[in-house]
Amino acid sequence: MAETDRRLFLVEHDLRGLTSWQLASVHRALGEAVRRENQRGRQIRYVQRIYAPAEQRCLCLFEATGPDSVRSVNDIAQFPLARVLAVLSSVPDDSSVPDASSVPEETSPA
């Protein structure tokens, strides 16, 4: 996959009704589905999983050439998805976080 072909997709899963064993099982199946699809020549990467237990939701981040590949691996894993969104990701650089030496000291009114 060329650098310009890479796109990020966020998948939202509703986990209501799944036990912790079932959740672990579907995530293993999802990882296996990605591995098999890559062996078949599809270019997809399972980047990250974020689980919000209080909401019973899971967000999975994939890197792929398009949303169809992402839907396909979720279908293969039999992991029903609520939606697939194309997303952008960035990491703040160090210049956006002030260090202690650049923060002006407070002065007391005279």
ABEGO torsion letter per residue (X at the ends): XBAAABBBBBBBBBABGBBAAAAAAAAAAAAAAAAAAAAAGBBBBBABBBBBAAAGBBBBBBBBABAAAAAAAAAAAGBBBABBBBBBBBBBBAAABBBAAABBBBBBBX
